[in-house]
Amino acid sequence: MKAHDAMYIGGEWRPAASTETVPVVDPATEQVVARVPAGTAEDVDAAVRAARAALPGWAATPPAERAARLAALRDALAARAEEIAATVTTELGAPPQLAAAVHTKLPIAVAGSYAELAATHPFEEKVGNSTVYSEPVGVVAAITPWNYPLHQIVAKVAPALAAGCTIVLKPAEDTPLTAQLFAEAVHEAGVPAGVFNLVTGLGTVAGQALAEHPGVDLVSFTGSTAVGRKIGALAGGAVKRVALELGGKSANVILPSADLGRAVAVGVANVMSNSGQTCSAWTRMLVHADQYEEAVGLAAAAVAKYVPGERVGPLVNARQRDRVRGYIEKGLAEGARLVAGGPDAPRDTGYYVSPTVFADVTPDMTIAQEEIFGPVVSIIRYEDEADALAIANGTVYGLAGAVWGDPDEAVAFARRMETGQVDINGGRFNPLAPFGGWKQSGVGRELGTHGLAEYLQTRSLQF
């Protein structure tokens, strides 16, 4: 795979401060396919300094010109669509069809949405005898995860650019090649030098140095709740703004009035997508007692279609594979009934996990409370709506969810769920709607106007 042996800082590819590198491994073959620089605090400092130097000019750039640069970025990404999809397949393990659609087309569309927002958003408004200005928050540290490598970059960088912020991106060490392609697209789009900067490396080194840097005004992080807490603490000590999109344990609530077959099939597909490596996946399927065994049978039939190496890719690395297998073993040890899959390796090579379905899962089991981040569905029985609501809300997370049934009943139920986003009867993902969590699933929102607002601060002048 093509890889830069440098950092993108100040509008050019610069040698890293250290000769240390981070290997990029193809999770389907377990082979090293590239190496990228292991960023240090020195690299981070250079990138932040470049961002601070570029901030006054970019913040003063008219929104229409920022919109034009974002439109050019969208077009540059679209021109690289095939290369991006192939890169995501190689470094993440996503099946080609998923890599082309969800991992590539979706973020390109999101970039386009921010080109439109930058041109149309009211950055100035009259409120009584005041004029209120929406202005860039400053230098943004964007720390992104590996599970959606381009989408998570675009979801942070595009609104920050639209707002007039400058950015230092630290992508996940498992998927840095997609980030390098993004940096090439930024350069081609004519974004001024220093407005966007890229530092690759380990989260414990480059990521921490970036979160701690006094020249950063806002830290936008997507990843685990445990790491999010640490970043929140670091930022809080410096009275620095944070936007955190963290873990999830989303409930898929199937009401008795639902089309059971469709609800179960779509629910299983939701968890199997991206090999279960999705923070918003509906990993808890809640079914009424009267329909429970039928739903279990439908889930077993549905999951059989997801063959490892075909419709389901590997997990991103050996550590993640072993973690997910450990949760499957924990489910067995705590008494859950294995309906499909299990902890055994489905293939001799690659970090694969068998698509797994558990029945007889109780709300207090580990697999019903903790984020597994793999292709594992837990089916939980409920007695009535009050019971279902208590189970759905009975975790520390609140990122997403689904409700199936009579539309009025489903909406009434969804309005009582403690979560940031709920799909009703299979409602399609909307890249313009706010995405983000309640409780320990994070603070702040991404996408659309609410995502843009994260990168703005207000000033009012009274007349």
RABELRA-V90957 format. One record per residue. N is the residue number from 1. RES is the residue in three letters. PHI is phi in degrees with one decimal (NA if undefined). PSI is psi in whole degrees, 0 to 359 (NA if undefined). D_LAST is the distance of its C-alpha to the last C-alpha in Angstrom with 2 decimals. Layout:
{{N;RES;PHI;PSI;D_LAST} {N;RES;PHI;PSI;D_LAST}}
//
This chain:
{{1;MET;NA;145;59.05} {2;LYS;-68.6;134;56.94} {3;ALA;-147.2;140;54.95} {4;HIS;-83.0;139;53.05} {5;ASP;-99.1;35;54.31} {6;ALA;-149.1;171;50.98} {7;MET;-99.8;149;47.31} {8;TYR;-95.4;103;44.59} {9;ILE;-136.5;131;42.25} {10;GLY;62.5;32;40.09} {11;GLY;83.2;11;41.23} {12;GLU;-149.4;161;44.95} {13;TRP;-85.4;115;47.76} {14;ARG;-111.8;145;48.52} {15;PRO;-59.7;144;51.53} {16;ALA;-73.2;160;50.90} {17;ALA;-69.5;333;51.29} {18;SER;-118.7;156;54.25} {19;THR;-89.2;358;57.25} {20;GLU;-67.1;146;57.15} {21;THR;-129.2;165;56.68} {22;VAL;-117.2;126;56.04} {23;PRO;-74.4;146;58.49} {24;VAL;-109.3;122;57.41} {25;VAL;-111.7;134;59.95} {26;ASP;-75.9;113;60.79} {27;PRO;-69.7;346;61.05} {28;ALA;-81.9;332;63.58} {29;THR;-112.5;345;66.02} {30;GLU;66.3;21;65.06} {31;GLN;-104.3;144;65.27} {32;VAL;-72.8;125;62.94} {33;VAL;-109.4;346;61.52} {34;ALA;-168.4;170;59.17} {35;ARG;-138.0;144;57.66} {36;VAL;-127.7;160;54.16} {37;PRO;-62.4;142;52.96} {38;ALA;-91.3;101;52.37} {39;GLY;-63.6;149;49.01} {40;THR;-118.1;177;48.63} {41;ALA;-60.7;329;45.87} {42;GLU;-66.0;318;46.26} {43;ASP;-63.7;316;45.56} {44;VAL;-60.5;316;42.51} {45;ASP;-61.9;319;41.17} {46;ALA;-63.3;320;41.71} {47;ALA;-68.1;318;39.91} {48;VAL;-66.4;320;36.87} {49;ARG;-62.2;320;36.73} {50;ALA;-63.9;319;36.89} {51;ALA;-65.7;319;34.07} {52;ARG;-67.0;322;31.83} {53;ALA;-66.4;327;32.67} {54;ALA;-84.8;346;31.82} {55;LEU;-61.0;311;28.53} {56;PRO;-57.5;316;26.12} {57;GLY;-67.1;317;27.68} {58;TRP;-71.2;321;27.91} {59;ALA;-62.4;327;24.37} {60;ALA;-85.9;353;23.17} {61;THR;-67.9;131;25.65} {62;PRO;-56.8;142;24.24} {63;PRO;-53.1;326;24.86} {64;ALA;-63.7;323;27.37} {65;GLU;-73.0;322;29.44} {66;ARG;-61.9;321;29.39} {67;ALA;-61.9;320;30.58} {68;ALA;-64.8;321;33.34} {69;ARG;-67.2;322;34.56} {70;LEU;-67.3;322;34.71} {71;ALA;-64.6;321;36.66} {72;ALA;-65.9;323;38.99} {73;LEU;-64.4;316;39.41} {74;ARG;-55.6;315;40.36} {75;ASP;-67.8;323;42.90} {76;ALA;-66.6;323;44.29} {77;LEU;-67.5;318;44.84} {78;ALA;-61.5;323;46.47} {79;ALA;-66.7;337;48.82} {80;ARG;-101.5;14;49.88} {81;ALA;-55.7;314;50.26} {82;GLU;-65.0;318;54.02} {83;GLU;-66.1;320;53.89} {84;ILE;-62.9;312;51.14} {85;ALA;-60.5;317;53.11} {86;ALA;-64.4;323;56.30} {87;THR;-67.9;318;54.61} {88;VAL;-63.2;319;53.21} {89;THR;-60.4;319;56.72} {90;THR;-73.0;313;58.23} {91;GLU;-90.9;341;55.96} {92;LEU;-106.3;329;54.96} {93;GLY;95.1;8;58.01} {94;ALA;-65.7;135;56.21} {95;PRO;-55.4;146;58.62} {96;PRO;-52.8;318;58.05} {97;GLN;-64.2;318;56.87} {98;LEU;-66.7;319;54.24} {99;ALA;-62.6;321;53.20} {100;ALA;-71.9;321;52.76} {101;ALA;-86.6;289;50.84} {102;VAL;-71.0;316;48.77} {103;HIS;-80.2;343;48.54} {104;THR;-119.5;303;47.85} {105;LYS;-64.9;320;46.71} {106;LEU;-61.0;307;44.20} {107;PRO;-64.4;330;42.19} {108;ILE;-64.0;319;42.33} {109;ALA;-63.6;320;40.78} {110;VAL;-63.6;319;38.06} {111;ALA;-59.5;318;37.28} {112;GLY;-64.3;324;37.02} {113;SER;-64.8;327;34.66} {114;TYR;-79.4;336;32.17} {115;ALA;-63.0;319;32.55} {116;GLU;-69.4;317;31.37} {117;LEU;-65.0;321;28.53} {118;ALA;-61.0;328;27.23} {119;ALA;-82.6;338;27.09} {120;THR;-116.3;346;25.53} {121;HIS;-65.9;137;23.32} {122;PRO;-78.8;92;19.59} {123;PHE;-76.6;356;18.30} {124;GLU;-143.3;135;14.72} {125;GLU;-147.5;156;13.33} {126;LYS;-95.2;130;10.60} {127;VAL;-131.2;99;10.63} {128;GLY;61.3;234;9.21} {129;ASN;-94.7;19;5.46} {130;SER;-117.0;152;5.98} {131;THR;-110.0;124;8.03} {132;VAL;-107.3;125;11.25} {133;TYR;-107.5;135;13.83} {134;SER;-99.5;118;17.52} {135;GLU;-126.9;157;19.31} {136;PRO;-62.5;142;22.99} {137;VAL;-70.7;335;24.25} {138;GLY;132.3;224;26.54} {139;VAL;-87.0;128;30.33} {140;VAL;-107.7;131;32.12} {141;ALA;-96.2;114;35.67} {142;ALA;-105.7;113;37.28} {143;ILE;-114.7;113;40.58} {144;THR;-113.1;156;42.47} {145;PRO;-91.4;178;45.70} {146;TRP;-92.6;345;48.92} {147;ASN;-74.8;330;49.31} {148;TYR;-133.4;77;47.00} {149;PRO;-61.6;321;46.69} {150;LEU;-85.1;318;44.79} {151;HIS;-58.2;315;42.77} {152;GLN;-68.8;329;41.34} {153;ILE;-66.2;310;40.45} {154;VAL;-62.8;322;38.68} {155;ALA;-64.1;341;36.88} {156;LYS;-102.4;312;35.23} {157;VAL;-71.0;318;35.09} {158;ALA;-61.7;310;33.92} {159;PRO;-66.3;327;30.66} {160;ALA;-63.8;317;30.04} {161;LEU;-64.3;318;30.53} {162;ALA;-61.4;324;28.32} {163;ALA;-75.0;341;25.48} {164;GLY;99.0;13;25.96} {165;CYS;-82.7;162;27.91} {166;THR;-109.7;158;31.19} {167;ILE;-136.2;144;34.23} {168;VAL;-119.9;120;37.50} {169;LEU;-100.5;131;39.90} {170;LYS;-120.3;101;42.88} {171;PRO;-79.8;166;45.03} {172;ALA;-60.6;144;47.83} {173;GLU;-66.7;339;50.99} {174;ASP;-76.8;333;53.07} {175;THR;-132.7;58;51.21} {176;PRO;-84.2;343;49.85} {177;LEU;-68.6;323;51.41} {178;THR;-62.3;321;49.00} {179;ALA;-64.3;323;46.12} {180;GLN;-66.4;321;47.77} {181;LEU;-62.3;321;48.03} {182;PHE;-61.8;317;44.32} {183;ALA;-61.9;322;43.65} {184;GLU;-60.8;318;45.86} {185;ALA;-65.0;320;43.84} {186;VAL;-59.3;315;40.54} {187;HIS;-62.7;314;42.14} {188;GLU;-63.7;329;43.50} {189;ALA;-73.7;353;40.12} {190;GLY;80.3;21;38.73} {191;VAL;-66.3;129;36.22} {192;PRO;-56.8;150;35.50} {193;ALA;-56.2;135;37.58} {194;GLY;88.7;345;36.39} {195;VAL;-68.9;321;33.96} {196;PHE;-124.1;134;36.75} {197;ASN;-136.8;148;39.53} {198;LEU;-127.0;127;42.58} {199;VAL;-125.4;118;44.67} {200;THR;-90.6;164;47.72} {201;GLY;140.2;190;49.71} {202;LEU;-81.0;146;50.22} {203;GLY;-63.9;324;47.57} {204;THR;-70.9;344;49.02} {205;VAL;-112.0;287;48.58} {206;ALA;-67.8;320;45.98} {207;GLY;-63.8;315;43.98} {208;GLN;-66.6;318;43.82} {209;ALA;-61.0;324;43.00} {210;LEU;-70.7;316;40.07} {211;ALA;-63.8;327;38.73} {212;GLU;-84.8;344;39.08} {213;HIS;-61.6;130;37.69} {214;PRO;-67.4;344;34.83} {215;GLY;-85.6;0;33.35} {216;VAL;-97.4;134;32.76} {217;ASP;-98.0;332;29.45} {218;LEU;-144.8;136;30.66} {219;VAL;-109.4;120;34.23} {220;SER;-109.3;116;35.09} {221;PHE;-128.3;137;38.66} {222;THR;-124.0;129;41.05} {223;GLY;166.8;208;44.42} {224;SER;-72.7;154;46.29} {225;THR;-63.3;323;44.82} {226;ALA;-60.8;313;46.77} {227;VAL;-70.0;324;45.19} {228;GLY;-59.3;321;41.74} {229;ARG;-61.0;317;42.10} {230;LYS;-64.4;317;42.95} {231;ILE;-65.7;319;40.00} {232;GLY;-60.1;320;37.67} {233;ALA;-67.1;318;39.18} {234;LEU;-63.3;315;38.87} {235;ALA;-68.4;322;35.21} {236;GLY;-62.5;324;34.45} {237;GLY;-63.1;333;35.96} {238;ALA;-103.0;9;33.49} {239;VAL;50.1;53;30.50} {240;LYS;-111.1;140;30.49} {241;ARG;-70.3;149;29.47} {242;VAL;-134.5;150;32.41} {243;ALA;-129.0;119;33.26} {244;LEU;-123.6;120;36.84} {245;GLU;-112.5;110;39.03} {246;LEU;-116.4;213;42.27} {247;GLY;-76.2;175;45.53} {248;GLY;-153.3;160;46.54} {249;LYS;-146.7;62;49.44} {250;SER;-72.5;143;48.53} {251;ALA;-95.9;137;50.49} {252;ASN;-109.0;98;52.03} {253;VAL;-93.3;118;52.67} {254;ILE;-106.5;106;55.35} {255;LEU;-76.4;158;55.54} {256;PRO;-57.6;335;58.93} {257;SER;-83.6;2;57.69} {258;ALA;-77.6;161;56.93} {259;ASP;-76.9;97;58.99} {260;LEU;-60.4;315;60.57} {261;GLY;-59.5;314;62.04} {262;ARG;-68.4;318;58.84} {263;ALA;-61.6;318;56.74} {264;VAL;-69.8;315;59.18} {265;ALA;-62.1;315;59.64} {266;VAL;-68.5;323;55.94} {267;GLY;-62.6;317;55.38} {268;VAL;-64.5;315;58.09} {269;ALA;-59.7;322;56.81} {270;ASN;-60.1;318;53.32} {271;VAL;-76.0;325;54.79} {272;MET;-72.9;334;57.20} {273;SER;-57.4;137;54.56} {274;ASN;58.6;29;53.91} {275;SER;59.1;29;56.82} {276;GLY;78.5;4;54.75} {277;GLN;-90.4;60;52.37} {278;THR;-136.1;124;49.22} {279;CYS;-64.0;333;46.93} {280;SER;-96.1;8;46.20} {281;ALA;-60.1;143;49.89} {282;TRP;-83.5;74;51.23} {283;THR;-79.2;346;53.90} {284;ARG;-110.3;113;54.67} {285;MET;-97.7;115;56.27} {286;LEU;-101.5;121;56.43} {287;VAL;-129.3;140;59.20} {288;HIS;-62.9;147;60.60} {289;ALA;-54.2;323;64.00} {290;ASP;-69.0;338;65.77} {291;GLN;-111.6;6;64.71} {292;TYR;-61.9;306;64.77} {293;GLU;-65.8;326;68.05} {294;GLU;-63.5;318;67.47} {295;ALA;-64.5;321;64.13} {296;VAL;-60.6;315;65.82} {297;GLY;-63.7;320;68.39} {298;LEU;-64.6;320;65.81} {299;ALA;-65.9;320;63.85} {300;ALA;-62.1;318;67.06} {301;ALA;-67.3;320;67.85} {302;ALA;-67.1;317;64.37} {303;VAL;-70.9;339;64.18} {304;ALA;-63.0;338;67.60} {305;LYS;-76.2;346;66.05} {306;TYR;-97.0;91;63.95} {307;VAL;-89.8;125;66.40} {308;PRO;-58.3;133;65.42} {309;GLY;92.7;349;65.37} {310;GLU;-118.9;277;64.77} {311;ARG;-84.1;342;61.99} {312;VAL;-123.2;126;60.94} {313;GLY;-86.9;181;60.35} {314;PRO;-75.5;167;60.90} {315;LEU;-77.2;166;58.48} {316;VAL;-69.0;329;56.65} {317;ASN;-156.5;173;58.91} {318;ALA;-64.1;324;61.87} {319;ARG;-62.0;316;59.77} {320;GLN;-67.2;319;57.88} {321;ARG;-57.6;311;61.17} {322;ASP;-66.0;325;62.81} {323;ARG;-63.6;315;59.87} {324;VAL;-67.0;317;60.03} {325;ARG;-60.7;324;63.81} {326;GLY;-63.3;322;63.48} {327;TYR;-66.7;322;61.32} {328;ILE;-63.3;317;63.96} {329;GLU;-64.4;324;66.64} {330;LYS;-65.2;320;64.57} {331;GLY;-60.9;317;64.32} {332;LEU;-63.0;316;68.10} {333;ALA;-64.8;329;68.68} {334;GLU;-89.2;2;66.54} {335;GLY;101.7;8;68.49} {336;ALA;-70.4;150;66.52} {337;ARG;-92.2;123;68.78} {338;LEU;-79.4;118;68.74} {339;VAL;-98.6;326;68.74} {340;ALA;-155.1;151;68.24} {341;GLY;80.1;218;67.86} {342;GLY;135.4;182;68.19} {343;PRO;-81.9;350;67.92} {344;ASP;-71.1;147;70.60} {345;ALA;-68.9;128;69.68} {346;PRO;-81.6;345;69.90} {347;ARG;-140.3;155;70.55} {348;ASP;-74.0;328;72.33} {349;THR;-124.5;144;69.62} {350;GLY;101.3;156;65.86} {351;TYR;-89.1;56;63.48} {352;TYR;-88.9;150;64.09} {353;VAL;-128.4;138;63.92} {354;SER;-65.2;130;65.66} {355;PRO;-55.4;125;63.35} {356;THR;-125.5;139;63.87} {357;VAL;-126.3;129;63.66} {358;PHE;-110.5;139;64.18} {359;ALA;-114.1;174;65.10} {360;ASP;55.1;36;65.54} {361;VAL;-86.0;130;62.42} {362;THR;-97.7;153;61.18} {363;PRO;-58.8;336;57.50} {364;ASP;-91.1;357;58.26} {365;MET;-67.8;153;60.06} {366;THR;-56.9;317;58.62} {367;ILE;-70.7;348;58.42} {368;ALA;-97.8;352;56.33} {369;GLN;-115.3;326;53.87} {370;GLU;-104.6;148;53.43} {371;GLU;-73.6;122;52.10} {372;ILE;-89.9;320;55.17} {373;PHE;63.0;48;53.60} {374;GLY;-157.6;179;56.73} {375;PRO;-79.5;67;58.58} {376;VAL;-129.9;124;59.35} {377;VAL;-110.2;132;58.87} {378;SER;-111.6;120;59.40} {379;ILE;-99.2;123;60.39} {380;ILE;-117.6;134;59.71} {381;ARG;-85.9;140;61.22} {382;TYR;-130.6;158;59.30} {383;GLU;-97.0;322;60.69} {384;ASP;-153.5;180;57.89} {385;GLU;-62.1;321;54.16} {386;ALA;-61.6;319;53.27} {387;ASP;-64.4;315;55.44} {388;ALA;-61.2;319;53.89} {389;LEU;-66.7;319;50.35} {390;ALA;-62.7;320;51.37} {391;ILE;-68.4;313;52.99} {392;ALA;-57.6;320;50.10} {393;ASN;-90.3;3;47.63} {394;GLY;-90.0;36;50.17} {395;THR;-132.2;173;49.17} {396;VAL;-79.2;353;46.52} {397;TYR;-97.6;164;45.13} {398;GLY;-165.4;64;42.87} {399;LEU;-98.4;310;42.24} {400;ALA;-149.2;191;43.78} {401;GLY;166.5;178;46.53} {402;ALA;-147.2;150;48.27} {403;VAL;-135.3;136;49.58} {404;TRP;-122.0;138;52.38} {405;GLY;150.7;193;53.57} {406;ASP;-50.8;129;52.76} {407;PRO;-52.1;316;49.17} {408;ASP;-65.8;317;47.93} {409;GLU;-64.4;318;49.77} {410;ALA;-64.9;317;48.56} {411;VAL;-64.9;317;44.87} {412;ALA;-60.9;320;45.25} {413;PHE;-68.2;313;46.94} {414;ALA;-59.6;325;44.46} {415;ARG;-64.6;342;41.52} {416;ARG;-98.6;358;43.27} {417;MET;-79.5;139;43.91} {418;GLU;-89.9;74;42.01} {419;THR;-155.2;159;41.24} {420;GLY;-81.5;334;38.53} {421;GLN;-149.4;132;40.27} {422;VAL;-131.3;133;43.22} {423;ASP;-96.4;130;45.31} {424;ILE;-101.0;120;46.87} {425;ASN;50.0;44;50.37} {426;GLY;79.5;25;49.98} {427;GLY;-53.3;138;46.51} {428;ARG;-71.4;149;45.82} {429;PHE;-61.4;133;43.53} {430;ASN;-114.4;109;40.13} {431;PRO;-71.0;356;38.49} {432;LEU;-99.2;349;35.10} {433;ALA;-84.8;149;35.19} {434;PRO;-64.7;138;33.93} {435;PHE;-124.5;128;36.80} {436;GLY;168.9;174;36.98} {437;GLY;-113.3;165;38.51} {438;TRP;-102.9;169;38.47} {439;LYS;51.3;227;40.27} {440;GLN;-85.2;14;42.02} {441;SER;-87.3;2;41.48} {442;GLY;127.7;182;38.23} {443;VAL;-136.1;142;34.45} {444;GLY;95.8;173;32.03} {445;ARG;-135.8;152;32.68} {446;GLU;-118.9;159;33.96} {447;LEU;78.4;146;34.00} {448;GLY;62.9;200;31.67} {449;THR;-64.5;328;27.92} {450;HIS;-68.9;326;28.50} {451;GLY;-68.0;322;30.31} {452;LEU;-62.9;321;27.53} {453;ALA;-60.7;333;25.05} {454;GLU;-60.9;334;27.34} {455;TYR;-104.5;13;26.48} {456;LEU;-118.2;150;22.69} {457;GLN;-129.8;158;20.16} {458;THR;-110.7;150;16.48} {459;ARG;-133.7;137;13.41} {460;SER;-121.4;140;9.89} {461;LEU;-116.7;129;6.66} {462;GLN;-100.9;137;3.80} {463;PHE;-120.1;NA;0.00}}
//
